[in-house]
Amino acid sequence: MIRHLKTARSQAERAEDDAKVRASVEAILADITARGDAAVRDLSVKFDHYDPPAFRLTGQQVEAAMGAVSKRDLDDIRFAQAQVRGFAEHQRAALRDVEVETLPGVILGHRNIPVQSVGCYVPGGKYPMVASAHMSVVTAKVAGVKRIIASAPPQQSANGPAPHPAIVAAMHMGGADEIYCLGGIQAVGAMALGTETIAPVDMLVGPGNAFVAEAKRQLYGRVGIDLFAGPTETMVIADDTVDGELCATDLLGQAEHGPNSPAVLITNSEKLARETMAEIERLLAILPTGAIAAKAWADYGEVILCDSYEEMLEQANLIASEHVQVMTDRDDWFLANMHSYGALFLGPRTNVSYGDKVIGTNHTLPTKRAGRYTGGLWVGKFIKTHTYQRVLTDEASAMIGEYCSRLCILEGFVGHAEQANIRVRRYGGRNVGYGMAAE
């Protein structure tokens, strides 16, 4: 039996919020399409109060940003990027070109070709998401993308809005070819659609708020995207091998992302469930980001009590959360049997924050149950797999041609059939035509 000790807002309420975002984004993208740079500048002034001479940073501005970041912070960024780069290189090595002779004289193959240009969005609203630069820019670089542009919103400071030095440093160190100080819909819209001063890209990647996610959704088709992503989600699957403080910390550690970030505990221990809820209340009173996390927990927090591990697994796969922290006496069983999620974090020694910031796996992950049909951002997302064919001998061409002609006529495609027939005539010496391939 499954009991919900705490529930979240209804799907209907969430759908109403989504509809408002959708309409707003549609209007803004239409404005960027129509007015280009002028629209982008107006939006930057409106939303970020930022009106620089140019949104693209010069080499001098990049160097100044690098100089504003402490040596220790730069070393930490280098360490994190080394982990992301190393894992991405292992992933890239697993993607191999294929060429095989499937029949005598018939060669089939595929080549893995990088996307030619990518726009990487790095969020910087409530928090400067330095790690997102590693996840997108470094991974695209390993994939072999030729043109990588990156954009992040300006930070608000005592001297007015300006590029965030640590984000700029991370973009530059990761290998970005162009760096822009632009935020939100205007950033992804400009990168995807192009303006008078920003050449459009082939693909958009990177996380963002609900407006950025919706903009990517609406732009999909005109450009590729990494995935459809919404607010950060986290799930803790735990039994009585761990305590309430650990579970509460892992839930609130992600709930602080924003007031609409779901945080779910699934457990078979009522004692742990109630301890966790009590610890959450205690931690919210002392957590510096407690106001945001409290709103997320109030509206989107859930505690699901199950009778068995099988019920816990069923609920976890149904919810398909972005981040899934597993702390049980059978973590490997969950690894083997879970099929719908963004990323797994196995055992009490790891946690979502490791994956978010430094361990090397990518933190751009599917939300809103998209883990049912896609994984997260990885080097393969920047790779297009293209097939090719080659027929080496007259005999092979004539033999394939006869089969092809008959199958084309079966479907009524006489012109298709004649493509095959002309080769049967030339390479097989058979007088066939207009779909009448030799029996």
Secondary structure, DSSP 8 states (H G I E B T S, - for coil): --EEEE----HHHHHHHHHHHHHHHHHHHHHHHHHTHHHHHHHHHHHH----S-SB--HHHHHHHHHTS-HHHHHHHHHHHHHHHHHHHHHHHH---EEEEEETTEEEEEEEEE-SEEEEE---SSS--HHHHIIIIIHHHHHT-SEEEEEE--B--TT--B--HHHHHHHHHHT-SEEEE--HHHHHHHHHH--SSS---SEEE----HHHHHHHHHHBTTBEES----S--EEEEE-TTS-HHHHHHHHHHHHTT-TT--EEEEES-HHHHHHHHHHHHHHHTT-TTHHHHHHHHHHHEEEEE-SSHHHHHHHHHHH--SEEEEESTTHHHHHHH--S-SEEEESTT--HHHHHHTSSS------TTGGGT-----GGGGEEEEEEEEE-SHHHHHHHHHHHHHHHHHHT-HHHHHHHHHHHHHHH-----TT----
